[in-house]
Amino acid sequence: MKKHKILSNAYTALVMAFLYAPIIVLMIFSFNDSKSRNTWSGFTLRWYQDLFHDEEIIQALMLTLVVAVVSAVFATLLGTAAAIGLNKMNKRLRSVFMTLNYLPMVNPDIITGVSLMLLFTYLRLKFGVTTLILAHITFSVPYVVLNVMPKLRSMDKHIYEAALDLGCSPLTAYFKVVIPEIMPGIMSGFLMALTFSMDDFVVSYFVNGSSSQTLPLVVYSQTRRRVTPKINALSTIIFIVVLGILVINNIYSARKEQQLLAGNRAKKEGH
C-alpha cells in the first residue's frame, strides 16, 4: 500500500511538472535581461516597463477585457436561464437538448468561426466589437449550462416549493432561494466563459474587424516576426491574475459547501 502511494504521488508530480514547467520557464525568462530564450543574463523588470508602454498591446488587452467581461456576463445570464429551463423538462427531452448543448463544445473552432462569419455577413453586420461579443457569447453559453446543471440537480427540489408555500412569488423564490443555491455553479460558468473568451483565437480571427484586434490576435501577429520578452511578461501577468481569480472562487465555493453541510447537519440534529 505504501509503495502504491509513492508511485501514485510520483506520477502526479510528473504530470504536474509536465503541465506547469513550460509556464514556470516562461515566467522566469520574463525577468531575463537578455532577449535570448536560451541564456540567462541577469534579473530585470524592463520588459514589464516596455509592456505597459506598448500602445498596441495595451489597446488589445483593454478590448479583450471588455469583450470577455461583456460576453461572459450575457453568456452567464443566458446559460443560467437555459439550465433552469432544461432542469424543468422531462428526462427524454432534456437529454436531446443537452446533446445539442454539447455540440458547440466538441465542434472544431474553425467551423464555428467560419459559420459565424458567414452568418454576420448575411445579416450585414459590420465586423468589429459587436460581432466579437456575439461570437464569444455563442461559444460560451454551453459551458455555463454545463456548470449550472449539476448544481440544479443536486439542489433539494422542496426548497423552491417551500418558498412558494411561504408566500414568495415564483420570480422572488428563484432570486431568493434557487439562485443562491446554485451560485457556485454560476460563478464557475462565468469564470470559464471569461477564460475561454480571453483565450480565443480561431473564432475571433474570423469575426474581428480591422480596428478590433484582440490580444491573442496581436500576440500572434507579433510572434510571426519574433517573440519578445514582453510577451513573456504579459503571459506571466495574465497567468497570475487568472490563478488568483480561480483560488478566490474555489475558496468561496468551499465555504459555501461547508455552510450547506452545517445547515443540513443542524436540520438533522433538530429533528
N, C-alpha and C positions, 0 to 999 in steps of 0.2 A: 504493500500500500504506500509506504514511504517512497519507494523507488518510482512508482507510478506518479506520485505527486510531484517529484523532482522533474521527471520527464515532461509532465504537463506544464509546469512553470517555465521550463526551458523553452518549450515550444511556443508558449505565449510570448515570452520575451523576444524570441526570434521574429515572430510575426509583428510585434510592436516596433522592433528595430527596423524591419523591412519597410514598414509604413511611414515611420517618422524620421528615419535617418536622413533622407533627402531634404526634408524640411529643416532639420537642425543644421545641416550643412549650408543650406540657403541662408538661414538666419545668421550663421557665423560669418559668412562671406559678405553679408550686408554691412559689416563693420570693417571690412578689409580696406586698407589704404590704397591698394592697387586695383586696377581694373581686371587683373588676371583672375581667372577662375581656377587656377591651379596652385598659385603661390601666395602665401600669407606674408604681407609686407608691413603689418602693424595695424593697431586699432585706430579707427577714425569714425567720426559722425558726419563727415562731409556729404556722404551720399544721401543721408536723410535731409540735410540742408538743401542740397541740389533738388531733391524730390519736391520739396514744398515751394521751390521757385520755378518748377516746370509747369507753365500755364496749361499746356496740352493735357498733362496727366491730371492736374487738379480739376480742370473743367470736366474731363471724362469721369473722374471719381464722383464729382457732385451730381452729374447726370445719372450715373449708375446708382447712387444712393436714392435719388428722387424716384427713379423708375422702380427700384427694388422695394422701397417702402410703400409707394402708392399701389403697385401691383400686389404686394403681399397683403396689404390691408383689404383690398377688394376681393382677392382670392380667398382670404380667411372668412370674410362675410359670406361669400357665395358658397364656399366649401362647407362651412358650418351649417348653413341653411339646407344645403343639399343632403348632408349627413343626417340631419334631423328628419328630413322628408323620407330618406331611404330607410331609416330605422322604423318608420311607421308602416312601411309596406309589408305585404306578406312575403314569406321566405322565397318563393319562386321568382316573383317579380324583382325583389331586392337582389337576388343572385344575378339576374340579367343585367340590371343597371350597374352593379358592382363590376361585372365583366367589362361593360362599356367604359367604366371609370378607369380600369386598368390599362385600356388600350393606349391612351396618350402617353402612359409611363413607359411602356415597352416599345412604342413606336419610335423608329430612328429619328433623331433630331432633324436630320436633313430633310426628311419627308414632311415633318411638321413645319419647318421653316419655309420650304417651297410652297406648301399648300396655303399657309397664311399669307405669303407674298402674293400668290395668285388671287386669294380672296380679297385682300386690301386693294389690289389693282382693279379687280372687278367692281368693287364698291367705290372706286375713285377716291380713296383716302390718300392724303399726302403722307408720304413716308417721313417719319420723324418720331418725336417723343410719344405721340398718341398711339401710333402703331406699335411701338416698342412696349408700351404699357399693356395694350390689349393682348399682344402676343404672350407676354410674361404672365398675365392673368390666366390665359388659356392653359398653359402647361403647368401652372402652379395649383390650380383648383383640385385636381385629382390627389395630390399629396396631402392637402388639407383634409379632404374626405377620409383618406386612409388613416390619418392620425386621430380624427374625431370619432370615427365609428367604434373603435374598441372601448372608448370611454362611455359612449352611449349604451353599448351592450352590457357593460359591467355595472351600470348605474341601477339602483333599485327603482323599478318602474312605479312602485307605490308612492314614491316621494312626490311625483308630479300630481297624482290623483289626490293625495292628502292636501296639497296646496290648494287645489280646486275646492275640496270639501271645506277648507277653512276660509273660503271667500275670495280667493285670488281669481282674477280673470285669466284665461289661457295665456295671454301675452305676458301678464305680470308673473305668472307661475314660471314661464320659461326664463324670464330675465332674473327672477329672484331665486329660483331653485335649480333649474336644469343647467343654465349657463355656468354658474359657479361650480357645479359638479363636474362638468366636462372641460373646465378652463385649462387644466394641464394639457389636454389633447389639442385645444385651440391654440395655445401658446406654442406647442411643438410644431403644429401645422404652419403657424405664422413664421417661425424661425426657419423651417425647411423651405417655405416659399421664398423667404428673404434670401437665404443662402443660394438657392438654385437660380434666382433672378440675378444676383450679383455675379454668379459664376458662368452664366450662359454666354456662349459664343456663337454657336451654329445658328440658332433661331434669330438672334439679334443681327447676325450678318445679313440675313435676307430681308429684314423688315426695318432696318435703320435708314435714316436719311443722311445726306451728305454732311449735315451740320449736327448730327446727333450720334456721335461715336461713343459707345460705352467703353468702360475701362478694359474689358477683355479684348475689344477690337483695337484699341490704341496700343495695348501691350503687344498684341500680335503684330501690328504694323512696325513696332519698334524692334521686335526680335527678328524680323526678316532682315534688318540691317546688322544689328549687333546687340547682344544682351548687355545692358549696362547695369552696374551695381544699384542704380536707382530702382530697378525692377525688383531686385532682392530686398531692398529696404521697404518698398511698397508691399510686397508679399508678406514680409515679416509683420508689418503693422496690421494688415488685414487678418492674418492668422491669429495674432494675439487678441484682437477685438472680437473675432468670431468665437474663439476659445472662451473668452471671458463671458460672452453672452450665453453660451451653452452651459457653462458652470453655474451661472446665476439661475438659469432655467431649471437645471437639474436640482439645485438646492430648493428652489420654490416647489417643484413637483414632489420632492421627498418630504418636505414639511407638510404639504397638502395631504399626502397619503398618510402620514403619521397622525394628522388631525382627524382624518376619516376613521382610521383604525381605533384611535382613542374614543371617538364618538360612538362607534359600533360597540366597543368594549363596555362603555358606560351604559349603553342601552341594555346590553345583555345582563349586566350586574343589577340594573334597575328592575328587570323582570324577575 
